[in-house]
Amino acid sequence: MKLKFANPSLLFAGVLIIAAPLATARAEAGSVSLTVSVFNDVGASQSVLSEAQVRATYIMRQAGVSLAWLDCGSPGSRQPSAGCSAISFPQHLSVRLVSRASPAREDAFGQSFQNADGEGSYAIVYFHVLASSEAAGAVKTGELLGHVVAHELGHLLLGKDSHSATGLMSAVWRVAELHQASRGNLLFTSGQADRIHSRYLSASGRFEKTSEPSQTASGN
């Protein structure tokens, strides 16, 4: 899945992009617990990363998803957190910050990857494209990054055909979406939140069942 950006005089097109709003929140968050490994290949500043994590955490919480972030390092940095490579759908996903798409596209902010069943654990954010875009002038870079991350995590959790006509999961972010993001009103819809919970619980139950050790009956 891809999310794109088009400048405000044009449109937003759909890969990975931004969001930061306060829409319909769930009364209780945390029934879905998600770990996210963050690989900072571009060496984005800690302040930008922290701002992005706060924003993405907020967006996901409104859909009833609690996030735990793992700092998996950047070039030349300290050792990454333990468990960074233990990626496993749907409970542990990965986001990698890279410079730009190859071949280069100036409107693509990110991309997620899924198999034929609509399941996947990996997303990429094209950080330098995002940070140099006109969208970063409308929404702070860290908050923009947080919304892009939330959008891509949304694809991984929602599965196939998860773009919407408008809002956070829109394939193309227009002026309306940026305006919502700047006001803190760009969130998952109630229906999208329900779908996230349903798919997460179904996949978790399936994988737990297949990982259970076989048991043999014993008698006296």
Secondary structure as GFF3:
##gff-version 3
##sequence-region A 1 220
A	DSSP	beta_strand	2	5	.	.	.	ID=ss1
A	DSSP	beta_strand	32	40	.	.	.	ID=ss2
A	DSSP	alpha_helix	46	62	.	.	.	ID=ss3
A	DSSP	beta_strand	65	71	.	.	.	ID=ss4
A	DSSP	beta_strand	92	98	.	.	.	ID=ss5
A	DSSP	beta_strand	108	113	.	.	.	ID=ss6
A	DSSP	beta_strand	122	126	.	.	.	ID=ss7
A	DSSP	alpha_helix	127	131	.	.	.	ID=ss8
A	DSSP	alpha_helix	135	138	.	.	.	ID=ss9
A	DSSP	alpha_helix	141	158	.	.	.	ID=ss10
A	DSSP	beta_strand	172	173	.	.	.	ID=ss11
A	DSSP	alpha_helix	175	183	.	.	.	ID=ss12
A	DSSP	alpha_helix	190	211	.	.	.	ID=ss13
###
